[in-house]
């Protein structure tokens, strides 16, 4: 029998005799809901693309609908963070899923007949999607005990990667049997599963409603409560540093992937195989990274996570000079591994370190900045390539991807993603 003096963090292995997190009924329900929401999220752009293919939508209409969905997502994230901390996280997941579930058939009804109606429905669907994200993060902390959260977060991110890979493919297969409207109704059904599958967390809605704000002067405004979440985030220097690095990497490396990779695949290699191979390798690498990090317990988890984040710089770097397509594919596979080596400890640390009553708001700040600024990067990259050339822009993106996590690692608490360790290690 192992002695208590040999902690799991010292060996890198999970505690002996502990069953898989997916055998926990409460987490399995949460995981099922998250998987359903992931399938619905990643299938929607593909299904709308099919509508362009069959001439139900124009390319301009598609851009408008995707933009409307993004606006809905960004508008809902901070509001949902406040509501998930103020009320039941389970309730926010329920209403967010129902909102997107209702929006999907409305989108199907207006498709090809009313751009205004479909844009409004897309915005509502995006709002439901955005509301789910911080609520799911906080609900995971309620459903799973502390020492199994890294395994739980790895399982959740694994579901995201699988749905990224399977969602469009499954939609393509179903398109052989159903028209676009039928596929959109199916997406609505997936959102209903996401709404009803998760169970209640540790805190009940009554406890949320009974809780008084710290000022003692009655319920504060949504903006005021979100500001409390920002103040909580500022209490954790490792979080601010990591969020800054993550935002920089997504705004540059992600944008290079979205804009420059298709151009390089076409102009330098003369085939779409490089594009498809790189994206497939990235997803496969992320799947492997999620499996790896479920068992990985490094002594400096923050530094290991930031090193994984910096590995994304290999993706734009592989496009700077003409190299064999295998090198591009390998670079994207390593980038995929690295992003999950970052994501899982990042989510786990937030669930451990942040005040539980402010966790959803802090998570919403995370999604709002990291994903909210991604469209800005996408909008800037293409004009920058026209002005400075693809190689210069890609080299700049790679430099940012390497430098931002390195700068974040200089923050003392970034080594362990913990303020407590930083105080203990300081002279």
C-alpha positions as CSV (number, residue, x, y, z in Angstrom):
1,X,0.0,0.0,0.0
2,X,1.5,3.4,-0.9
3,X,2.1,5.8,2.0
4,X,0.5,9.2,2.2
5,X,3.9,10.7,1.9
6,X,4.1,9.8,-1.8
7,X,1.6,12.3,-3.3
8,X,0.4,11.8,-6.9
9,X,2.1,15.0,-7.9
10,X,5.5,13.4,-7.3
11,X,5.0,10.5,-9.6
12,X,2.8,12.0,-12.3
13,X,0.2,9.2,-11.9
14,X,-3.3,9.5,-10.6
15,X,-4.1,8.1,-7.1
16,X,-4.2,4.3,-7.1
17,X,-7.5,2.6,-7.2
18,X,-9.4,5.7,-8.3
19,X,-12.0,5.0,-10.9
20,X,-12.3,7.0,-14.1
21,X,-14.0,10.3,-13.8
22,X,-16.3,9.2,-16.6
23,X,-17.8,6.6,-14.3
24,X,-19.0,9.3,-11.9
25,X,-22.7,9.7,-12.8
26,X,-22.8,13.4,-11.9
27,X,-19.8,14.3,-14.0
28,X,-21.0,12.0,-16.8
29,X,-24.2,14.0,-17.1
30,X,-22.2,17.2,-17.2
31,X,-19.8,15.8,-19.8
32,X,-22.8,14.6,-21.9
33,X,-24.3,18.0,-21.9
34,X,-21.0,19.7,-22.8
35,X,-20.4,17.2,-25.6
36,X,-23.8,17.9,-27.0
37,X,-23.3,21.7,-26.9
38,X,-19.9,21.2,-28.6
39,X,-21.4,19.2,-31.4
40,X,-24.1,21.8,-31.9
41,X,-21.6,24.7,-31.8
42,X,-19.2,23.2,-34.4
43,X,-21.8,21.9,-36.7
44,X,-23.7,25.2,-37.1
45,X,-21.1,27.0,-39.3
46,X,-20.7,23.9,-41.4
47,X,-24.5,23.5,-41.9
48,X,-24.8,27.2,-42.8
49,X,-22.0,26.6,-45.3
50,X,-24.1,23.9,-46.9
51,X,-26.8,26.4,-47.3
52,X,-24.4,28.5,-49.4
53,X,-23.6,25.4,-51.4
54,X,-27.2,24.8,-52.3
55,X,-27.7,28.6,-52.9
56,X,-30.2,29.0,-50.0
57,X,-27.7,31.6,-48.6
58,X,-25.2,33.9,-50.3
59,X,-21.7,34.2,-49.1
60,X,-22.5,37.7,-47.8
61,X,-25.4,36.3,-45.9
62,X,-23.2,33.6,-44.3
63,X,-20.7,36.2,-43.2
64,X,-23.6,38.2,-41.6
65,X,-25.0,35.2,-39.8
66,X,-21.6,34.1,-38.4
67,X,-20.9,37.7,-37.3
68,X,-24.3,37.9,-35.6
69,X,-23.5,34.7,-33.8
70,X,-20.2,36.1,-32.6
71,X,-21.8,39.3,-31.4
72,X,-24.4,37.3,-29.4
73,X,-21.7,35.1,-27.9
74,X,-19.6,38.1,-26.7
75,X,-22.6,40.0,-25.4
76,X,-23.8,37.0,-23.4
77,X,-20.5,35.9,-21.8
78,X,-20.2,38.6,-19.2
79,X,-23.9,38.6,-18.3
80,X,-23.9,34.9,-17.9
81,X,-20.9,35.0,-15.7
82,X,-22.7,37.3,-13.3
83,X,-26.0,35.3,-13.4
84,X,-24.1,32.0,-12.8
85,X,-22.5,33.5,-9.7
86,X,-25.7,35.2,-8.6
87,X,-28.1,32.2,-9.2
88,X,-27.8,28.5,-9.9
89,X,-25.1,27.5,-12.4
90,X,-27.3,24.6,-13.4
91,X,-30.1,27.1,-14.1
92,X,-27.9,29.2,-16.3
93,X,-26.9,26.1,-18.3
94,X,-30.6,25.1,-18.6
95,X,-31.8,28.4,-19.9
96,X,-28.7,28.9,-22.2
97,X,-29.3,25.5,-23.8
98,X,-33.0,26.2,-24.2
99,X,-32.3,29.6,-25.8
100,X,-30.0,28.1,-28.4
101,X,-32.4,25.1,-28.8
102,X,-35.3,27.4,-29.7
103,X,-33.2,29.7,-31.9
104,X,-32.2,26.8,-34.2
105,X,-35.6,26.0,-35.7
106,X,-36.3,29.8,-36.0
107,X,-33.1,30.0,-38.0
108,X,-34.3,27.1,-40.1
109,X,-37.6,28.8,-40.7
110,X,-36.1,32.1,-41.8
111,X,-33.4,30.5,-44.0
112,X,-33.6,31.8,-47.5
113,X,-36.6,34.1,-46.8
114,X,-35.7,36.6,-44.1
115,X,-32.1,37.6,-43.5
116,X,-33.2,39.8,-40.6
117,X,-34.9,36.9,-38.9
118,X,-32.0,34.5,-39.5
119,X,-29.5,37.0,-38.2
120,X,-31.5,37.6,-35.1
121,X,-31.8,33.8,-34.5
122,X,-28.1,33.4,-35.1
123,X,-27.4,36.1,-32.5
124,X,-29.7,34.4,-30.0
125,X,-28.0,31.0,-30.7
126,X,-24.6,32.7,-30.1
127,X,-25.9,34.1,-26.8
128,X,-26.9,30.7,-25.6
129,X,-23.5,29.3,-26.6
130,X,-21.7,32.1,-24.8
131,X,-23.8,31.8,-21.7
132,X,-23.0,28.1,-21.4
133,X,-19.2,28.6,-21.3
134,X,-18.6,30.2,-17.9
135,X,-21.5,28.3,-16.3
136,X,-20.1,25.0,-17.4
137,X,-16.7,26.0,-16.0
138,X,-18.1,26.9,-12.6
139,X,-20.5,23.9,-12.6
140,X,-17.5,21.5,-13.1
141,X,-16.0,22.9,-9.9
142,X,-19.2,22.1,-8.1
143,X,-19.7,18.6,-9.4
144,X,-16.1,17.3,-9.2
145,X,-14.0,17.2,-6.0
146,X,-10.7,19.1,-6.0
147,X,-8.2,16.3,-6.6
148,X,-10.0,15.0,-9.7
149,X,-10.6,18.3,-11.5
150,X,-7.6,18.1,-13.7
151,X,-8.9,14.7,-15.0
152,X,-12.4,16.2,-15.3
153,X,-11.1,19.2,-17.3
154,X,-9.1,16.9,-19.5
155,X,-12.2,14.9,-20.2
156,X,-14.2,18.1,-21.0
157,X,-11.5,19.5,-23.4
158,X,-11.2,16.0,-25.0
159,X,-15.0,16.2,-25.7
160,X,-14.4,19.7,-27.3
161,X,-11.7,18.3,-29.6
162,X,-13.7,15.2,-30.6
163,X,-16.7,17.4,-31.4
164,X,-14.5,19.7,-33.4
165,X,-13.4,16.7,-35.5
166,X,-16.7,14.8,-35.6
167,X,-19.2,17.7,-35.8
168,X,-18.7,18.8,-39.4
169,X,-18.2,15.2,-40.6
170,X,-21.4,14.0,-38.9
171,X,-23.3,17.0,-40.4
172,X,-21.9,16.1,-43.8
173,X,-23.1,12.5,-43.5
174,X,-26.5,13.6,-42.2
175,X,-26.8,16.0,-45.2
176,X,-27.2,13.0,-47.4
177,X,-30.5,12.3,-45.6
178,X,-31.7,15.7,-44.5
179,X,-31.9,19.1,-46.0
180,X,-30.4,22.2,-44.3
181,X,-33.5,23.0,-42.4
182,X,-33.6,19.5,-41.0
183,X,-30.0,19.7,-39.9
184,X,-30.7,23.0,-38.1
185,X,-33.6,21.3,-36.2
186,X,-31.2,18.5,-35.3
187,X,-28.8,21.2,-33.9
188,X,-31.7,22.5,-31.8
189,X,-32.2,19.0,-30.4
190,X,-28.5,18.8,-29.4
191,X,-28.9,22.0,-27.5
192,X,-31.9,20.6,-25.7
193,X,-29.7,17.7,-24.6
194,X,-27.1,20.2,-23.4
195,X,-29.8,22.0,-21.4
196,X,-31.3,19.0,-19.6
197,X,-28.4,16.5,-19.2
198,X,-26.4,18.2,-16.4
199,X,-27.5,17.7,-12.9
200,X,-27.5,20.1,-10.0
201,X,-24.2,21.3,-8.5
202,X,-23.1,21.5,-4.9
203,X,-24.8,24.9,-4.4
204,X,-28.5,25.3,-4.8
205,X,-30.3,28.3,-6.4
206,X,-31.7,29.3,-3.0
207,X,-28.2,29.7,-1.6
208,X,-27.4,32.1,-4.5
209,X,-30.6,34.1,-4.1
210,X,-30.1,34.4,-0.4
211,X,-26.5,35.6,-0.7
212,X,-26.1,39.3,-0.1
213,X,-23.4,41.3,-2.0
214,X,-20.3,42.3,0.0
215,X,-21.4,45.9,0.3
216,X,-24.5,45.0,2.3
217,X,-26.5,47.6,0.5
218,X,-28.7,45.3,-1.6
219,X,-28.3,43.8,-5.0
220,X,-25.8,45.6,-7.1
221,X,-26.1,46.0,-10.9
222,X,-24.9,43.5,-13.4
223,X,-22.0,45.8,-14.3
224,X,-21.1,46.2,-10.6
225,X,-21.1,42.5,-10.0
226,X,-19.0,41.9,-13.2
227,X,-16.5,44.5,-11.8
228,X,-16.3,42.4,-8.6
229,X,-15.2,39.5,-10.9
230,X,-12.6,41.7,-12.5
231,X,-11.3,42.7,-9.0
232,X,-11.1,39.0,-8.1
233,X,-9.1,38.3,-11.2
234,X,-6.7,41.1,-10.3
235,X,-6.0,39.3,-7.0
236,X,-4.3,36.5,-8.9
237,X,-1.3,37.9,-10.8
238,X,-0.7,34.4,-12.5
239,X,-4.2,34.7,-13.9
240,X,-3.7,38.1,-15.4
241,X,-0.3,37.1,-16.8
242,X,-1.6,33.9,-18.3
243,X,-4.7,35.5,-19.7
244,X,-2.6,38.2,-21.4
245,X,-0.4,35.5,-22.9
246,X,-3.4,33.4,-24.1
247,X,-5.0,36.4,-25.6
248,X,-1.9,37.3,-27.5
249,X,-1.4,33.8,-28.8
250,X,-5.0,33.4,-30.0
251,X,-5.0,36.9,-31.6
252,X,-1.8,36.1,-33.6
253,X,-1.2,32.4,-33.9
254,X,-4.9,31.5,-34.3
255,X,-5.3,34.2,-36.8
256,X,-2.3,33.0,-38.8
257,X,-3.9,29.6,-38.9
258,X,-7.2,30.9,-40.0
259,X,-6.0,33.3,-42.7
260,X,-2.4,32.5,-43.7
261,X,-2.5,28.7,-43.7
262,X,-5.0,28.5,-46.6
263,X,-3.0,31.1,-48.6
264,X,0.3,29.3,-48.1
265,X,-1.3,25.9,-48.9
266,X,-2.5,27.3,-52.2
267,X,0.4,29.5,-53.2
268,X,3.4,27.7,-51.9
269,X,2.3,24.1,-52.1
270,X,-0.4,24.3,-54.8
271,X,-2.7,21.9,-53.0
272,X,-5.3,21.9,-50.3
273,X,-3.8,18.8,-48.8
274,X,-1.4,20.8,-46.7
275,X,-4.3,22.8,-45.2
276,X,-6.3,19.7,-44.5
277,X,-3.3,17.8,-43.1
278,X,-2.3,20.6,-40.8
279,X,-5.7,21.1,-39.4
280,X,-6.2,17.4,-38.9
281,X,-2.8,17.1,-37.2
282,X,-3.7,20.0,-34.9
283,X,-6.9,18.3,-33.8
284,X,-5.1,15.0,-33.4
285,X,-2.4,16.6,-31.4
286,X,-5.0,18.3,-29.1
287,X,-6.6,14.9,-28.5
288,X,-3.3,13.5,-27.5
289,X,-2.5,16.5,-25.4
290,X,-5.8,16.1,-23.5
291,X,-5.1,12.4,-22.8
292,X,-1.5,13.3,-21.7
293,X,-2.4,16.1,-19.4
294,X,-5.1,14.0,-17.6
295,X,-2.2,12.0,-16.0
296,X,0.6,14.7,-16.0
297,X,1.4,16.3,-12.7
298,X,4.6,18.4,-13.2
299,X,6.2,20.1,-10.2
300,X,5.8,23.5,-11.8
301,X,2.4,23.2,-13.5
302,X,2.2,26.9,-14.5
303,X,5.5,26.9,-16.3
304,X,4.7,23.6,-18.0
305,X,1.4,25.1,-19.1
306,X,2.9,28.3,-20.5
307,X,5.6,26.2,-22.3
308,X,2.7,24.3,-24.0
309,X,1.1,27.6,-24.9
310,X,4.3,28.9,-26.4
311,X,4.4,25.7,-28.6
312,X,1.7,27.3,-30.7
313,X,4.3,29.5,-32.2
314,X,5.6,26.5,-34.2
315,X,2.4,26.7,-36.3
316,X,3.1,30.1,-37.9
317,X,6.8,29.5,-37.8
318,X,6.4,26.4,-40.0
319,X,4.8,28.6,-42.7
320,X,7.6,31.3,-42.8
321,X,10.0,29.3,-45.0
322,X,9.3,26.7,-47.7
323,X,9.6,23.3,-45.9
324,X,8.4,19.8,-46.5
325,X,4.6,19.5,-45.9
326,X,5.4,16.9,-43.2
327,X,7.2,19.6,-41.2
328,X,4.1,21.8,-41.3
329,X,1.9,18.9,-40.2
330,X,4.3,18.0,-37.4
331,X,4.4,21.7,-36.2
332,X,0.6,21.8,-36.1
333,X,0.5,18.5,-34.2
334,X,2.9,19.9,-31.5
335,X,0.9,23.1,-31.4
336,X,-2.3,21.0,-30.7
337,X,-0.6,19.1,-27.9
338,X,0.7,22.3,-26.4
339,X,-2.6,24.1,-26.3
340,X,-4.2,21.3,-24.2
341,X,-1.1,21.1,-22.0
342,X,-2.0,24.8,-21.2
343,X,-5.8,24.6,-21.2
344,X,-6.3,21.9,-18.6
345,X,-4.0,23.2,-15.9
346,X,-5.3,26.7,-16.6
347,X,-9.0,25.7,-16.0
348,X,-8.1,23.6,-13.0
349,X,-6.1,26.4,-11.4
350,X,-8.9,28.8,-11.8
351,X,-11.4,26.4,-10.2
352,X,-8.9,25.9,-7.3
353,X,-7.7,29.4,-6.7
354,X,-10.6,31.7,-7.5
355,X,-13.3,32.5,-4.9
356,X,-16.0,30.0,-5.7
357,X,-18.7,32.7,-5.6
358,X,-16.8,34.6,-8.3
359,X,-15.6,31.8,-10.5
360,X,-18.2,32.2,-13.3
361,X,-17.4,35.9,-13.6
362,X,-13.7,35.3,-13.7
363,X,-14.2,32.5,-16.3
364,X,-16.4,34.9,-18.4
365,X,-13.6,37.4,-18.3
366,X,-11.3,34.7,-19.6
367,X,-13.5,33.8,-22.6
368,X,-14.4,37.4,-23.3
369,X,-10.8,38.5,-23.7
370,X,-9.2,35.5,-25.2
371,X,-11.9,34.6,-27.7
372,X,-13.4,38.1,-28.0
373,X,-10.2,39.6,-29.5
374,X,-9.7,36.7,-31.9
375,X,-11.9,38.3,-34.6
376,X,-9.8,41.5,-34.3
377,X,-6.7,39.4,-35.1
378,X,-8.5,37.8,-38.0
379,X,-9.5,41.2,-39.4
380,X,-6.0,42.6,-39.1
381,X,-3.9,39.7,-40.4
382,X,-5.1,39.7,-44.0
383,X,-4.5,43.5,-44.6
384,X,-1.1,43.1,-42.8
385,X,-0.1,40.3,-45.2
386,X,-1.0,42.6,-48.2
387,X,1.2,45.4,-46.8
388,X,4.1,43.5,-45.3
389,X,4.0,40.1,-46.9
390,X,3.1,36.7,-45.5
391,X,6.5,35.8,-44.3
392,X,7.0,39.0,-42.2
393,X,3.6,38.7,-40.7
394,X,3.9,35.0,-39.9
395,X,7.4,35.6,-38.3
396,X,5.9,38.3,-36.2
397,X,3.0,36.1,-35.1
398,X,5.5,33.3,-34.2
399,X,7.6,35.8,-32.2
400,X,4.5,36.9,-30.2
401,X,3.5,33.3,-29.5
402,X,6.9,32.6,-28.1
403,X,7.4,35.8,-26.2
404,X,4.0,36.3,-24.5
405,X,4.1,33.1,-22.5
406,X,7.8,33.6,-21.7
407,X,6.9,37.1,-20.3
408,X,4.0,35.6,-18.3
409,X,6.3,33.0,-16.8
410,X,8.3,35.8,-15.1
411,X,5.4,36.5,-12.8
412,X,6.3,34.7,-9.5
413,X,2.9,33.0,-9.0
414,X,2.9,31.8,-12.7
415,X,5.2,28.9,-11.8
416,X,2.5,27.0,-10.0
417,X,-0.6,29.1,-11.0
418,X,-1.1,29.8,-7.3
419,X,-0.7,32.9,-5.1
420,X,-0.1,30.8,-2.1
421,X,3.0,29.2,-3.6
422,X,4.3,32.5,-4.7
423,X,4.1,33.9,-1.1
424,X,5.7,30.8,0.3
425,X,8.6,30.8,-2.2
426,X,9.3,34.6,-1.8
427,X,12.2,35.6,0.4
